[in-house]
Amino acid sequence: MKVFKWILIVLAAIALLFYFVAMPYLKEQTKKNSPQKTVVYTENGLDLTLKYSSPFKKERVIFGKLVPYDTVWRTGANEPATFTTNSKIYIIDKELPAGTYSIWTIPGKDSWQVIFNKNVPEWGVTLMSGGKETTRIPEEDVAIVGVPVINLVETVESFTMDFEDTGQLYLSIDWDKTKVRVPINN
């Protein structure tokens, strides 16, 4: 019985060390390769903020290979991207109340689904899956919209999220030779 207690104590200590030491270290290291970015839009009565980690292409095939088609992606690297609005807005025609949301996408060759979810998980993928399985909780989805892919001539080396205001406000996502634009309305 004493051996069993010691084994439990050692396993608990290892788990605590991993959670409080190894995980913060891993997050710090990954942010060196995929720096955290913040984009703010404060015009026309809107106060919007995007936070995301920006991985680099590094001569890799991104969509269809590194980021598989037709599979939920946490969108960016490290934690899922987040979108904060101080007031009710519409993503195309889907109502999005004031709050902070995680952004998930399902990239396709010709169109993407963009998902705004109430749950903002700490990491966004399971470690046991090597990052292939997300921790998105579909029951927490608030808005899901489909948007077409825009094929770019120039390669975008660093994953980029931004706000574009061309008379219509868009959340844009650009990487490699792919761009999608999500209309935002108030």
Secondary structure by P-SEA (a helix, b strand, c coil): caaaaaaaaaaaaaaaaaaccaaaaaaaaaaaabbbbbbbbbcccbbbbbbbbbbbccccccccccccccccccccccccbbbbbccbbbcccccccbbbbbbbbbccccbbbbbbbcccccccccccccccccccccccccbbbbbbbbbbccccccbbbbbbbccbbbbccccccbbbbbbbcc
